[in-house]
Structures are given as structure tokens and as C-alpha cells.
Amino acid sequence: MIGCLIIHGFTGGPHEVEPLEEFLKQHTNWHVVSPTLPGHGEKLRLKGIFYYEWVRTAEEELKELLQVCDTVYVVGFSMGGMIASYLTVKYPVAKLVLLSAALYYINPRQLGIDIKNIMKDAMRGTLLQNELFQRYKRKIASTPISATTQFRKLVKDLRQHLPNVTAPTMIVQGLDDGVVPPKAAHVLHDSIGSEEKKLLFLEKAQHIICHCEEKDDLFQDILSFLGQEIKKSM
């Protein structure tokens, strides 16, 4: 049996990667899991949570998969990408996929564009229809400074393990990402020790890449990288 662990990002939840999870379940017979990291999910409760708790939860899910599956893939989105990279060093992961991995964060150029669009919608009286504003308003209001500090510690501590990643790795980055700058993908590509590495940029994708308009092609590329053909029924 093949297993696949998908790890969501900071202040997010499985809903961030749900389209990919559903795609893999539809087109394979894999055992796909996407756990909710402590303090995350639809209602954030991040106060008092330490970053090693996020890592430990993902690690326990991976260990369970390795017990029942012959082959295991790991996919990490944003902060989940850093966790996925670290786990790939510790455990026999067959392949690794990094989506908008948060090696660096806050893309000033794209963030400026996003803020301008939010301001335009505010002036038009359509701010409540701006998905980006609604998403980040919720996250900012529900994210204590201590949680952001833990996120920064996680990135700092786990990035040192990148040269030890040897599993074949696919790195995907959106060029319109207002959180993770495109240069992060290049640095990841250069830092990871794998001999087999694939770097893919999506022109129109923002940070929540599994929900972007290019997602159908992206998911097929991921499945192809993981060595599975798309079912004829498509």
C-alpha cells in the first residue's frame, strides 16, 4: 500500500490542502491523511502551543503510515513544508513535495499589490467580498505574538536539516504569493541535498496554492512526479 501525508501551514488547517487530498483520493487507492496540527483548524487556539508540538503531531502520523504502508510520500504546504523536509531526513520517505514552503516569509512586492487591491475594494464598498482580506483578518485577530515566535523558531531550527534531505523532491511556488517570496523556492532547490529535484513556478498562484486556478494542472504534475498515472476515467 502507498501512503501520503499532507501537512498544512501556520494558522491554517486541512482545508488549505483539501483539494489536493480529494484529488489524490479520487485518482489513487492511496491511504491519504492530513492531520490538524495543535491549535490549528477552523478555530485557532494557538496560545501556549510550542512548535515542537506541531512537529510531533505530524511525526506521529508519519510513523503510523510507515507501519501500514510499503511506500510513503510526504507533502508539505507553507510551514508544513519545513516540517515535511525535517521528517524526510528522519524517516524513509520515498518522495517529498513542497508547496509554497515557508523558508522565507512575507513577499514585499506581492504584499504591496494585495494591500492596494484591498484598499480599492474598501473604497468601492466591496471589502467584505475580498477573500484575501477576510482570510487574513481572521488569522491576524486569532494569532498571538507567542505563536508567531514559535513559527519563526520552527523555520530557523528546521532549515538546517535541508542539506540532509536525499529523497526526490518537487518544489512548487506561486509567483503571486504575498507570503512566501519566489526566491524561497530557488534557495530550497539549492539547499536540499537530493540529487533528483524538480522546481515548478505557477504564474497566477497566490499563497494558498491548492486553491489556485492552476490547481488541476498542478495536481496532475504532483501525481506524475509521485509516479502515478492519471486514471483514464478523467
DOPA-816046 format. One line per 2 residues: number of its first residue (from 0); their letters; for each residue x negated, y, z negated of N, C-alpha, C. Coordinates in steps of 0.1 Angstrom, whole numbers, plus 5000, padded with zeros to 4 digits. Example, Ala and Ser with C-alpha at 12.3 -4.5 7.8 and 13.67 -1.06 7.14 Angstrom:
// residues 2
0	AS	4868:4943:4922:4877:4955:4922:4868:4967:4922 ~ 4872:4978:4929:4863:4989:4929:4871:5000:4921;
//
This chain:
// residues 234
0	MI	4992:4988:5000:5000:5000:5000:4991:5013:5000 ~ 4996:5023:5007:4989:5036:5007:4996:5045:4997;
2	GC	4989:5053:4989:4994:5063:4980:4989:5077:4984 ~ 4997:5087:4981:4993:5100:4984:4998:5109:4972;
4	LI	4988:5116:4966:4991:5125:4955:4990:5140:4961 ~ 5001:5147:4958:5001:5161:4963:5002:5170:4950;
6	IH	4993:5180:4949:4991:5188:4937:4995:5203:4941 ~ 5005:5208:4934:5009:5222:4937:5000:5232:4931;
8	GF	5003:5245:4933:4995:5256:4929:4998:5263:4915 ~ 4990:5273:4912:4992:5280:4899:5005:5288:4900;
10	TG	5013:5287:4889:5026:5293:4887:5036:5288:4897 ~ 5033:5277:4903:5043:5271:4913:5049:5258:4907;
12	GP	5051:5249:4916:5057:5236:4913:5058:5228:4925 ~ 5064:5216:4924:5065:5207:4935:5073:5213:4947;
14	HE	5081:5223:4944:5089:5229:4955:5080:5236:4965 ~ 5067:5240:4961:5058:5246:4971:5054:5236:4982;
16	VE	5053:5223:4978:5048:5213:4987:5059:5203:4992 ~ 5071:5206:4988:5082:5197:4990:5084:5194:5005;
18	PL	5083:5203:5014:5084:5200:5029:5074:5190:5033 ~ 5062:5191:5029:5052:5181:5033:5055:5167:5026;
20	EE	5059:5167:5014:5062:5155:5007:5073:5148:5014 ~ 5084:5155:5018:5095:5149:5025:5091:5144:5039;
22	FL	5082:5151:5046:5077:5147:5059:5070:5134:5058 ~ 5061:5133:5048:5053:5120:5046:5062:5109:5043;
24	KQ	5072:5111:5035:5081:5100:5031:5090:5096:5043 ~ 5093:5105:5052:5101:5102:5063:5094:5094:5074;
26	HT	5081:5098:5075:5073:5092:5086:5063:5081:5082 ~ 5063:5077:5069:5054:5067:5065:5062:5058:5055;
28	NW	5055:5047:5051:5061:5040:5039:5052:5041:5027 ~ 5045:5052:5027:5036:5055:5016:5043:5058:5003;
30	HV	5036:5056:4992:5040:5060:4979:5035:5074:4976 ~ 5044:5084:4978:5040:5098:4977:5045:5104:4963;
32	VS	5036:5110:4956:5040:5117:4943:5035:5131:4943 ~ 5043:5139:4936:5040:5154:4935:5044:5158:4921;
34	PT	5035:5156:4911:5039:5159:4897:5040:5174:4894 ~ 5047:5177:4884:5048:5191:4879:5037:5193:4868;
36	LP	5028:5202:4870:5017:5205:4860:5023:5211:4848 ~ 5017:5209:4836:5023:5215:4824:5025:5230:4825;
38	GH	5037:5234:4820:5040:5249:4820:5046:5254:4833 ~ 5045:5245:4844:5049:5250:4857:5064:5244:4860;
40	GE	5068:5247:4872:5081:5243:4877:5090:5255:4879 ~ 5103:5252:4880:5113:5262:4882:5113:5273:4872;
42	KL	5111:5269:4859:5110:5279:4848:5096:5278:4842 ~ 5088:5289:4843:5075:5289:4839:5074:5290:4823;
44	RL	5065:5281:4817:5063:5282:4803:5048:5280:4801 ~ 5040:5290:4805:5025:5289:4806:5018:5293:4794;
46	KG	5025:5300:4785:5018:5304:4773:5013:5293:4764 ~ 5000:5293:4761:4994:5283:4752:4989:5271:4760;
48	IF	4990:5271:4773:4986:5259:4781:4971:5262:4785 ~ 4963:5251:4784:4949:5252:4788:4947:5245:4802;
50	YY	4937:5250:4809:4936:5244:4823:4933:5230:4824 ~ 4926:5224:4813:4923:5210:4814:4936:5202:4813;
52	EW	4947:5207:4808:4959:5200:4807:4965:5198:4822 ~ 4963:5208:4830:4967:5207:4844:4959:5196:4851;
54	VR	4946:5197:4849:4937:5187:4855:4941:5173:4850 ~ 4943:5171:4837:4946:5158:4831:4959:5152:4836;
56	TA	4969:5161:4838:4981:5155:4844:4980:5150:4858 ~ 4973:5158:4866:4970:5153:4880:4961:5140:4880;
58	EE	4952:5140:4870:4943:5128:4869:4951:5116:4865 ~ 4960:5117:4856:4968:5105:4852:4976:5100:4863;
60	EL	4982:5109:4871:4990:5105:4883:4981:5098:4893 ~ 4969:5103:4895:4960:5096:4905:4956:5082:4900;
62	KE	4953:5081:4887:4949:5068:4881:4960:5058:4883 ~ 4973:5062:4881:4984:5053:4883:4985:5049:4898;
64	LL	4983:5058:4907:4983:5054:4921:4972:5044:4925 ~ 4960:5047:4919:4949:5038:4922:4951:5024:4917;
66	QV	4960:5022:4907:4963:5009:4901:4972:5001:4910 ~ 4980:5008:4918:4990:5000:4926:4988:5002:4941;
68	CD	4979:5010:4945:4977:5013:4960:4962:5009:4964 ~ 4961:5003:4976:4948:5000:4981:4940:5012:4986;
70	TV	4948:5022:4991:4942:5034:4996:4950:5046:4991 ~ 4942:5056:4986:4949:5068:4981:4943:5080:4987;
72	YV	4952:5089:4992:4948:5102:4997:4953:5113:4986 ~ 4946:5124:4986:4949:5135:4977:4950:5148:4985;
74	VG	4961:5155:4983:4964:5168:4990:4965:5178:4979 ~ 4958:5189:4980:4959:5200:4970:4962:5213:4976;
76	FS	4972:5220:4971:4976:5233:4975:4972:5244:4966 ~ 4965:5254:4970:4960:5266:4962:4952:5261:4950;
78	MG	4956:5264:4938:4949:5258:4927:4948:5243:4927 ~ 4958:5237:4932:4958:5223:4933:4947:5217:4942;
80	GM	4942:5226:4951:4931:5222:4960:4918:5221:4952 ~ 4917:5229:4942:4905:5228:4934:4905:5216:4925;
82	IA	4917:5213:4920:4919:5201:4912:4917:5189:4920 ~ 4922:5189:4932:4921:5177:4941:4906:5175:4945;
84	SY	4899:5185:4947:4884:5184:4950:4877:5177:4939 ~ 4880:5182:4927:4873:5176:4915:4877:5161:4913;
86	LT	4889:5158:4915:4894:5144:4913:4888:5135:4924 ~ 4885:5140:4935:4880:5132:4946:4865:5129:4943;
88	VK	4858:5137:4935:4845:5134:4931:4845:5122:4921 ~ 4855:5122:4912:4855:5113:4901:4861:5099:4904;
90	YP	4870:5099:4915:4877:5087:4918:4876:5083:4933 ~ 4878:5070:4936:4876:5066:4950:4888:5070:4959;
92	VA	4889:5083:4962:4899:5089:4971:4894:5087:4985 ~ 4903:5082:4994:4899:5079:5007:4898:5091:5016;
94	KL	4907:5101:5014:4906:5113:5022:4912:5125:5014 ~ 4908:5137:5017:4912:5149:5009:4917:5159:5019;
96	VL	4928:5165:5015:4934:5176:5023:4935:5188:5014 ~ 4929:5200:5018:4930:5212:5010:4938:5222:5018;
98	LS	4949:5227:5012:4958:5237:5018:4957:5250:5010 ~ 4952:5260:5016:4951:5274:5010:4944:5273:4997;
100	AA	4934:5265:4996:4927:5262:4984:4921:5275:4978 ~ 4923:5276:4965:4920:5289:4958:4906:5290:4953;
102	LY	4896:5288:4962:4882:5291:4959:4880:5305:4956 ~ 4886:5314:4964:4887:5328:4961:4902:5332:4961;
104	YI	4906:5343:4955:4920:5347:4955:4921:5362:4956 ~ 4932:5366:4961:4936:5380:4965:4929:5384:4977;
106	NP	4936:5385:4988:4931:5389:5001:4935:5404:5003 ~ 4926:5413:5000:4930:5427:5000:4937:5432:5013;
108	RQ	4932:5428:5025:4937:5432:5037:4952:5428:5039 ~ 4955:5415:5037:4968:5410:5038:4977:5415:5027;
110	LG	4972:5416:5015:4979:5421:5004:4984:5435:5006 ~ 4976:5443:5013:4980:5456:5016:4991:5457:5026;
112	ID	4991:5448:5036:5002:5446:5046:5015:5442:5039 ~ 5014:5432:5030:5025:5427:5023:5032:5438:5014;
114	IK	5023:5446:5008:5029:5457:4999:5036:5468:5008 ~ 5030:5471:5019:5036:5480:5028:5050:5476:5033;
116	NI	5051:5463:5036:5064:5457:5040:5074:5457:5029 ~ 5069:5455:5017:5078:5456:5005:5083:5470:5003;
118	MK	5074:5480:5005:5078:5494:5003:5088:5498:5014 ~ 5086:5493:5026:5095:5496:5037:5109:5491:5034;
120	DA	5110:5478:5029:5122:5472:5026:5129:5480:5014 ~ 5121:5485:5005:5126:5493:4994:5133:5505:4999;
122	MR	5126:5512:5008:5131:5524:5014:5144:5522:5022 ~ 5145:5510:5028:5157:5507:5036:5168:5502:5027;
124	GT	5165:5499:5014:5175:5494:5006:5177:5479:5007 ~ 5167:5472:5013:5168:5458:5015:5158:5450:5007;
126	LL	5153:5455:4996:5143:5449:4988:5147:5435:4983 ~ 5160:5434:4979:5164:5422:4974:5164:5410:4984;
128	QN	5163:5414:4997:5163:5403:5007:5148:5400:5011 ~ 5139:5407:5005:5124:5404:5007:5120:5392:4999;
130	EL	5118:5380:5006:5114:5368:4999:5101:5370:4991 ~ 5091:5377:4997:5078:5378:4991:5080:5386:4978;
132	FQ	5087:5397:4978:5090:5404:4966:5096:5396:4955 ~ 5107:5388:4959:5114:5380:4949:5105:5370:4943;
134	RY	5096:5364:4951:5087:5353:4946:5077:5358:4936 ~ 5071:5370:4940:5060:5375:4931:5066:5382:4919;
136	KR	5077:5388:4920:5083:5395:4909:5086:5384:4898 ~ 5091:5373:4902:5093:5362:4892:5080:5357:4885;
138	KI	5070:5355:4894:5058:5350:4889:5051:5360:4879 ~ 5050:5373:4883:5043:5383:4875:5050:5384:4862;
140	AS	5063:5384:4862:5071:5385:4849:5069:5373:4840 ~ 5066:5362:4845:5066:5349:4838:5052:5344:4835;
142	TP	5042:5352:4839:5028:5347:4838:5020:5355:4828 ~ 5017:5349:4816:5009:5356:4806:4995:5358:4810;
144	IS	4988:5368:4805:4974:5370:4809:4966:5358:4805 ~ 4969:5351:4794:4961:5340:4790:4962:5329:4801;
146	AT	4973:5327:4808:4974:5317:4818:4965:5321:4830 ~ 4965:5333:4833:4957:5338:4844:4942:5336:4841;
148	TQ	4938:5338:4828:4925:5335:4824:4921:5320:4825 ~ 4931:5312:4822:4928:5297:4823:4927:5293:4838;
150	FR	4935:5299:4847:4933:5297:4861:4919:5301:4866 ~ 4915:5312:4862:4901:5317:4866:4890:5307:4861;
152	KL	4892:5303:4848:4882:5293:4843:4882:5280:4851 ~ 4894:5276:4855:4895:5263:4863:4887:5265:4875;
154	VK	4889:5276:4883:4882:5278:4895:4867:5278:4893 ~ 4863:5285:4883:4849:5287:4880:4842:5274:4877;
156	DL	4849:5266:4868:4843:5253:4864:4844:5242:4874 ~ 4854:5242:4882:4856:5231:4892:4848:5233:4905;
158	RQ	4846:5245:4909:4839:5248:4922:4825:5242:4922 ~ 4819:5240:4911:4805:5235:4911:4805:5220:4915;
160	HL	4816:5214:4916:4817:5200:4920:4818:5198:4935 ~ 4821:5209:4942:4823:5208:4957:4812:5201:4964;
162	PN	4799:5203:4962:4789:5196:4969:4789:5181:4967 ~ 4796:5176:4957:4796:5162:4954:4808:5155:4961;
164	VT	4816:5163:4968:4828:5157:4975:4822:5150:4987 ~ 4825:5137:4989:4820:5129:5000:4831:5124:5009;
166	AP	4843:5124:5004:4855:5119:5012:4857:5128:5024 ~ 4861:5122:5035:4865:5130:5047:4875:5141:5042;
168	TM	4873:5153:5047:4881:5164:5042:4887:5173:5053 ~ 4900:5177:5051:4906:5186:5060:4909:5199:5052;
170	IV	4905:5210:5058:4907:5223:5051:4916:5231:5060 ~ 4927:5236:5054:4937:5244:5062:4939:5257:5055;
172	QG	4939:5268:5063:4941:5281:5058:4949:5290:5067 ~ 4959:5297:5061:4967:5307:5069:4959:5320:5070;
174	LD	4960:5326:5082:4953:5339:5084:4961:5351:5078 ~ 4974:5349:5075:4982:5359:5069:4984:5357:5054;
176	DG	4975:5349:5048:4976:5346:5034:4972:5359:5026 ~ 4981:5364:5018:4978:5375:5009:4972:5372:4996;
178	VV	4970:5359:4993:4965:5355:4980:4951:5350:4982 ~ 4949:5340:4991:4936:5334:4993:4930:5340:5007;
180	PP	4919:5347:5007:4913:5352:5019:4908:5341:5028 ~ 4909:5343:5041:4904:5333:5051:4889:5328:5048;
182	KA	4881:5337:5043:4867:5334:5041:4866:5322:5031 ~ 4876:5320:5022:4875:5309:5013:4874:5296:5020;
184	AH	4881:5295:5032:4881:5282:5039:4867:5280:5045 ~ 4860:5290:5050:4847:5289:5055:4837:5284:5044;
186	VL	4838:5291:5032:4829:5287:5021:4832:5273:5017 ~ 4844:5269:5016:4848:5255:5013:4841:5245:5022;
188	HD	4843:5248:5035:4837:5240:5046:4822:5238:5044 ~ 4815:5249:5041:4801:5249:5039:4796:5243:5026;
190	SI	4805:5244:5016:4801:5239:5002:4804:5224:5000 ~ 4814:5219:5006:4818:5205:5004:4807:5196:5011;
192	GS	4804:5185:5004:4793:5176:5008:4797:5166:5018 ~ 4809:5165:5022:4814:5155:5031:4808:5156:5045;
194	EE	4805:5145:5051:4799:5145:5064:4811:5148:5075 ~ 4822:5143:5071:4834:5145:5080:4843:5156:5075;
196	KK	4843:5167:5082:4851:5179:5077:4858:5185:5089 ~ 4871:5188:5086:4879:5195:5097:4884:5208:5091;
198	LL	4883:5219:5099:4887:5232:5095:4898:5237:5104 ~ 4910:5240:5099:4921:5245:5107:4927:5258:5101;
200	FL	4928:5268:5110:4934:5280:5107:4948:5281:5114 ~ 4958:5286:5106:4971:5289:5112:4973:5304:5113;
202	EK	4976:5309:5125:4976:5323:5127:4988:5330:5119 ~ 4999:5324:5118:5011:5331:5112:5014:5327:5098;
204	AQ	5006:5318:5092:5009:5313:5079:5005:5322:5068 ~ 5014:5324:5058:5011:5331:5046:5006:5320:5035;
206	HI	5007:5324:5022:5001:5315:5012:5008:5302:5011 ~ 5022:5303:5010:5029:5291:5008:5030:5284:5021;
208	IC	5019:5277:5024:5017:5272:5038:5026:5261:5042 ~ 5031:5253:5032:5040:5242:5035:5054:5247:5039;
210	HC	5057:5260:5038:5069:5265:5042:5068:5275:5054 ~ 5056:5275:5060:5054:5284:5071:5061:5280:5084;
212	EE	5062:5288:5094:5069:5285:5106:5061:5275:5115 ~ 5048:5273:5112:5040:5264:5119:5039:5251:5112;
214	KD	5047:5248:5102:5046:5237:5093:5048:5223:5101 ~ 5056:5223:5111:5058:5210:5118:5046:5205:5124;
216	DL	5039:5214:5131:5026:5211:5137:5015:5208:5127 ~ 5016:5215:5116:5006:5213:5105:5008:5199:5099;
218	FQ	5020:5195:5096:5022:5182:5090:5018:5171:5100 ~ 5020:5172:5112:5016:5162:5122:5001:5161:5122;
220	DI	4994:5173:5121:4979:5173:5121:4974:5166:5108 ~ 4981:5169:5097:4977:5162:5085:4978:5147:5086;
222	LS	4990:5143:5091:4992:5128:5092:4982:5122:5102 ~ 4979:5129:5112:4969:5124:5122:4956:5122:5115;
224	FL	4952:5133:5107:4939:5132:5100:4938:5121:5090 ~ 4950:5118:5084:4950:5107:5074:4951:5093:5081;
226	GQ	4952:5093:5094:4951:5081:5102:4964:5074:5104 ~ 4975:5081:5104:4988:5075:5106:4995:5082:5118;
228	EI	5000:5073:5127:5007:5078:5139:5021:5082:5135 ~ 5026:5093:5142:5040:5097:5141:5049:5086:5146;
230	KK	5060:5083:5139:5069:5073:5144:5076:5077:5157 ~ 5078:5068:5165:5084:5070:5179:5098:5077:5177;
232	SM	5105:5075:5166:5118:5080:5165:5119:5095:5164 ~ 5107:5101:5163:5107:5116:5163:5112:5121:5176;
//
